[in-house]
Amino acid sequence: MSQGEAGEGKDEIKPTLSPYEEAMEALSSLITKRSRADKSNKGDKYELLFDYIKILELEEPIKQMKIIHVAGTKGKGSTCAFTESILRNCGFHTGLFTSPHLIDVRERFRLDGTDICEEKFLAYFWWCFDRFKATCIEEKMREGRLRWFVHSCVDLHMHRSIGVKLCIVKLERATDEVPMPTYFRFLALLAFKIFAAEQVDVAILEVGLGGKYDATNVVENPVVCGIASLGYDHMEILGNTLGQIAGEKAGIFKRGVPAFTVPQPDEAMLVLEEKASELDVHLEVAAPLDASVLSGLHLGLEGEHQYINAGLAIALCSTWLQRTGHVEINYLKEMTHLPEQFVKGLATAALQGRAQIVPDQLIESESLGDLVFYLDGAHSPESMDVCAKWFSLAIKGDYKQHNSYESNHGHNELGPSHDSVEISHHEASKKSSTQFLLFNCMSVRDPELLLPRLVRACASHVQEFDIKSNISGVHFQKALFVPNVSVYYKVGTSASTADTQVDLSWQLTLQRIWENLVRGEKGNDVKNTDHTYEEVTDDSEKGAQSCENSKVFPSLPVAINWLRDTVRKNRSGHSQSNIALSDPVYSKLVNVSVVYLGPGDGVFTSRG
């Protein structure tokens, strides 16, 4: 067999990609940097964004959009979710762009509260991708492949209806050296294309990172801007002080455009006020929402901190309605009473991975409340404090029971309400429970700051009934460490991201930190960092690295299966398991509470 025939044989056995998988392969090709602080890629030139907008013919459409732009360290995604929900319930056609996604990249693009459908996504994706691809002709010219490139343009015309005119236009730009946009920039530009083509009434944009040089900041005249809570994050890019970070976030301020923020540390607030003054921006501090105005209802997003985000969302929506000529009433001056549409919007807002309680469906069908995951994307020391308080309250059934908007009004357009989950969880939490931590964080994070903060905040959270019962806060029986299912250079589904050779070196580092932390909390000597690994005898633990207080699993699905097996084995003891998940990781209860914590930087493709 000739070499060519052998090569052809190999090509024949390659699995056929679906149209959506083909798009994910193309999108993955734009992920060019392993390090988030790497500034070597040409796509990092901010001014290129305006060239990209011209290529997509979006200059005028963006100018016509009625945009709400939100930056911040913590809470900007939740603020955007509240804002979108309020305005949708006011009758407007909404577009929402957020990041990151958990399972499917389409989660980043919401139209009227729903992820964009696959058909529309693919149409808009290829329209943008093919136009950008045509601008890379200079790379092909340098390689002597101009004739092939012209032929590929014709193919684009044949298969995707791009038009021959595109080839001619881009040939004239051959010396401009415009590279393909990088991953996040492409997604932001795609959002603009989607919202323009769908003719949304309002576009709500969450900043990806920072503000001043973020891809969403090509907007020159938003209706109103918001800055959510500020803290220490992405310091390798944004700066090492709150003042420097605030300066980057304030980069979204536009001359004469009103802006709102929430109560901030003095250092950060001073910088925000200075930047606002320089641009003649009227900056106001939005007060946290008073729960009494919800008439007994509950915010759609859990946690006391969400009242801060809800207050900011109300300010943004009220100002947007006023500045676009839709209302005369200033709801900011009427905070003792909110319109029904605002209340409904706040009560039905949804955003996956933010203080989310998810009973395990498999175990739930066998026994109510035996395995419950508590999911949050906490990824800063301050967020760990907030997450710990929420989790500690939630597993003890200490949240007040509220009626959902839908139960009061005879319908639920979002499916099973959050409150129905909460009520069943409240009943389940009456059982004695065991807590597990399911954790992962990116290597740019400092786990020696995050893990101690979480452990100590949970342990110190003692309610009045705990004191009477001589209970000392919340403690984790074990910590489980897992890698992200996705990889940094690839976007796709769980089926397409499977990797039998997983590097667990970072998870083993997390495990060593955890073992030292637990030993220290127990008053043991932590100088010896060598830990004895237990012999694995259970098939459900194959591939796991086990220590006294922790385990490392090769994947999230394997860890979840181990938790399920643990619950089944312990049922005779009638214990409840609560699992806290972090680092965009999520948890479940099984007479076991699992907290899954994740920093919000990764992509999670397991549906387990």
Residue, then its C-alpha position, 0 to 999 in steps of 0.5 A: m500500500s502506498q503512503g498516500e493510500a495509507g493516509e487515505g485509509k486513516d482519513e476514512i476511519k475518522p469519525t464524522l463530525s456533526p455540524y455543531e461539532e464542526a463549529m466547535e472544532a473551528l471555535s477551538s482553533l481560536i484558543t491560542k493561549r494557555s496563559r491568560a496573562d500572555k500578551s504575545n498573540k497579535g489578537d491582543k491588539y485592542e484596536l483590531l476589534f474595530d477592524y473586526i467590527k468593520i469586517l462584520e459590518l456592525e458599526e452602525p448596528i452597534k451604535q443603534m443598540k440600546i445597551i446596558h454594560v456591566a463590569g465587576t469582580k463579583g456579581k456582574g453575571s448575576t446582576c446581568a441575569f436580574t436585569e435581563s429578567i426584569l426587562r423581559n418581564c416588562g415586555f422587551h425583546t432581550g439579548l444577554f451575553t455572559s461568560p463563562h458557559l458551563i456545558d454548551v457555549r450557546e449558554r453565553f447567548r440568550l434571547d428572551g431568556t433562552d439559550i440561542c437555538e443550535e440552528k441560529f447559532l450555526a448560521y451566525f457562527w459561520w457567517c462571522f467565522d468565514r468572514f474573518k477567515a477570509t481576512c487571513i489571506e496574508e498568511k496564505m500569501r506568505e506561504g505561496r498558497l494564494r490560488w488555494f485560498v481563492h478556491s476556498c473562498v469559492d467553496l465558502h460561497m457554494h456551501r455557506s452563501i457568503g458571496v463571491k464579493l467577499c473574496i474580492v473585498k478581502l483580496e484588497r485587504a491582503t496587506d492589512e495583516v488582520p489575524m483571526p480574533t482570539y476566542f473570547r473576542f470572537l464570541a463577543l463579536l458573535a454576540f453583537k452579530i446575533f443581537a443586531a440580526e435578531q433586532v433585540d430591544v435591549a442588549i445586556l453585556e457582561v464584561g469578560l475580564g477587566g473593562k477598559y480593554d475587554a472585547t465588549n468595550v467597543v460599545e461607544n454609547p451605552v444607555v447605562c453602565g454598572i460596576a458590581s462588587l470589586g475585589y482581588d482577581h486576575m491581578e496578573i492582568l489588572g493590577n495588584t491593588l484595588g485602586q488599579i483593578a477599579g481603574e480597569k473596571a471603570g474603563i467601561f465608563k463613557r462620557g456623559v453616560p450615567a453609571f451605578t455601582v454598589p457599596q465598595p471598599d474606600e480605595a476602589m470607590l475613590v478611583l471609580e469617583e475620579k474616573a467618573s468625574e473625568l468623563d462627566v459621568h453621574l455615578e450613583v451607589a445603588a442601595p441593596l434591595d430591601a427584601s420586603v418589597l418582594s411581597g414575600l417572594h424570594l429572589g430567583l438567585e440564592g444567597e444574601h449577597q444577591y440583594i446587592n446585585a438585585g439593587l444594582a439591577i433595579a437601578l440599571c433597569s429603571t435608568w434604561l427605561q427612563r433614558t429610552g423614553h419608556v417610563e416617567i417614574n423613577y423607581l429608584k425613588e420609589m424603592t418601597h414599592l416595585p412594579e409587578q414586572f420588576v418583582k416577577g423579574l427578580a423572582t424568576a431570574a436564573l443563572q446556572g452555577r450561582a448558589q444553585i441546589v441540584p438534587d442528584q436525579l439518579i439517587e433522587s429517584e431511589s430515595l428523596g434528598d439522599l444526594v444533593f449538590y450545592l454549586d457555586g463558582a466562588h473563586s476569590p477569598e471574599s466569594m469563599d466567605v459568601c459561599a460558605k455562609w450560603f452553604s452552611l445555611a442551606i444544608k441546615g434548612d435555615y433559609k426561610q421558606h418563600n412562595s415562588y412567583e409562579s405558585n402565587h400566580g398559577h403557572n411556572e414558565l421556568g419549569p420546576s421552581h427553585d422553591s420546590v427544590e428548596i422545600s424538598h431539600h428542607e425536608a431532606s436536611k432534617k436527616s443527619s448529613t455528611q458534607f463533602l467538598l468537590f473542588n477544582c480551581m485553575s492554576v492561576r488561582d491561589p488555593e492556599l488563600l481559597l481553601p482555608r477561607l472556605v473551611r474556616a468560614c464554614a466552621s465558624h458559621v454557628q447559628e443559635f440552634d447550633i449553640k443550644s445543640n453544641i454543634s460547631g459549624v459545618h465541617f467536610q468529611k472529605a475533599l474530592f479534587v477533580p480536573n475540568v472535563s474540558v481542556y484549555y485548547k478545546v471547546g465541545t461536549s463531554a463526548s468530544t473532550a474525553d482524555t484518557q491521559v489526564d494530568l492530575s499534578w495540579q489536583l495532587t497539589l490541591q490535595r497536599i494543601w488540603e491535607n496540611l490544612v486539615r491537619g493544622e485545623k486539628g492541631n497536628d504537625v503540618k511540617n511533614t508534607d509527605h502523605t500516605y496514600e491509601e490502597v484502593t480496593d473498591d472498583s468505584e475508586k479506580g484511578a483515585q489517589s486517596c489520603e486520610n481526608s481527601k481523594v483525587f479523581p481522574s474526572l468529574p463523572v468518576a467522582i460523582n459515581w463514587l459519591r452515588d456508591t457511597v450514598r447507597k452503601n450508607r443508606s442503612g445508616h440513614s445519613q444525608s450527604n451534602i456535597a459542596l462544589s466549587d471552581p465552577v464545580y457543583s454539588k448534590l445532597v445524598n444524605v450527603s451534601v456535596v459542595y462543588l466550588g469553581p472559579g468560573d473560569g472553566v468549561f464544564t461538560s459533564r452532565g452527570 
